[in-house]
């Protein structure tokens, strides 16, 4: 089955691939009734027809085989094929949308996106080259600006909570704003920069509006990727007469006016804005398009960090008894004071102990870390020059395979920087030479070494951790390096991996490749202090162990068995009541097995299948017809699957069967709107299922209850 699906996918993709033997622009098969797919009518043909073409069919345009129509020699993987098919379906849908779009501005954007998707398809690539920039577009996001506005004015415009609620309404309105076309907007706000707004409109359509319909386009949140300029565009329109159609409460007009003044004032000095709310105040929430749920953004600094909204902590994760937590802290402190020897083989203890000596030396001033670089100024600091010379000499000794001239050129290159480790009385004993690519968000580590007689003291790890902390402050969250066979082990211990998380297009062409070396990468977390990470993890681990010891004090206690009871009774059967602790046990507590369970379930399924409202639930949803279904529904179920489970003896209890029924109807109600035919069918079939479950399983506490909302197409229900 899988091979057949892959063959069908390749047939569709061949439509967009040039022939490797000639100049044919794509495979053009002969369809039913001698109908050929011409270039102009490529998107007028249903892709399902293409899937029926024989694999050995020849192209009508060039008379070459289908397999010759491929831009690459390597066949895409199964997951890549699925992404490309999704892109092909979206391109097909974009073509159809152009025929129904009347507005000239919107049509221009749809056509532009259609051409971009088509260009990617012809290369069999899911990466769409966008000519109008990628997020995020400004230093501060709309979310952080609005939060800073609340923090700046405090309670001068009402209570903090009132302002938080207003901000949440405004952010949700912005994030779901149906942006007006340039023609409409310029009529409402005539003094705006036309070119700037047209670019803003293009970006909003591509990153916010179109991804809601076309799944191959990545969905972004408007309040996270746009900043001062975007907020000014929205507020200017919302406060204009034409902006009265935007659903905002009347009391928000004054709030928006003050916000606009704040935005215009702060746009000149965004780096001085503080996004800090009082500790007991929860930040604003907004409706997220990507996750279909209201979420909350944390207070962030304005340093340009990635502004992904943090996942909300669930109740089961966050609720810890205060008394238990305090007792665990006391136990952790007492254990530390007792001076008990830690496990020498424990990985965390080894890591902490190895770095502790270096941290103590740094605290006592024995060692220090500096970032230096060569300057083209004629009067460079003498100490910096001496340190660079010492570092160049160290690299030459520790890296004998590297040409000395090459080391000298890079260490003294003004585009490179050097993190040096200085020891009192010895000078430079270690260092890392790197080149920052701040516009791309990464650095390339060129050389890294510690002098031979200072190794195995934890200096190398501490040096790398200082480099990581420094790069986090600079806003570079990726470290890349080419490691030879002797350095791979060291970099692996420092968190580097051969699987580079950074997209290749961001670093390709920027860094020099070395023959016989392996590219390794390390992704940094913006909220991590790497010089304190190992000791922090040890504290967390010790606290977790102490909490377990306090909560389960008898976990190591061994209880006697009941072997003597079996010996006393000999070969006679042992009753539950003869076992200590089960004296009050009654067989009535264990419900009797339903011998006719399979027959009852079979009867219910038969009646449900024969009902006239069951047609949407007979078989699983077709993923090709509704590609987004399985992205949204986590646990799909249908009547055919339930029948297969019954034959496989899966339903050992009535509750398993009833739970599947409940899930089937819940999936229907959550995916389909109340005014759809599918919702009405689900509601009608749910009524029948409720009657059958009540009839055949009257003692069951689990029932497929009806939803509160009745179907809009069936008012009389």
Helices and strands as residue ranges (DSSP letters): H 2-14, E 30-31, G 32-34, E 35-36, G 42-44, H 47-50, G 66-68, H 78-100, H 104-122, H 142-153, H 160-175, H 182-188, H 194-204, I 205-209, G 210-212, H 222-225, H 228-238, G 241-245, H 252-266, G 270-272, E 285-288, E 293-296, H 315-318, H 322-338, H 347-363, E 367-372, H 382-398, H 404-411, E 416-423, E 427-437, E 442-450, G 452-454, H 459-474, E 478-483, H 488-493, H 504-507, E 518-523, G 530-532, H 533-551, H 563-569, G 576-578, G 587-589, H 597-610, G 615-617, H 629-632, H 639-647, H 654-671, H 677-696
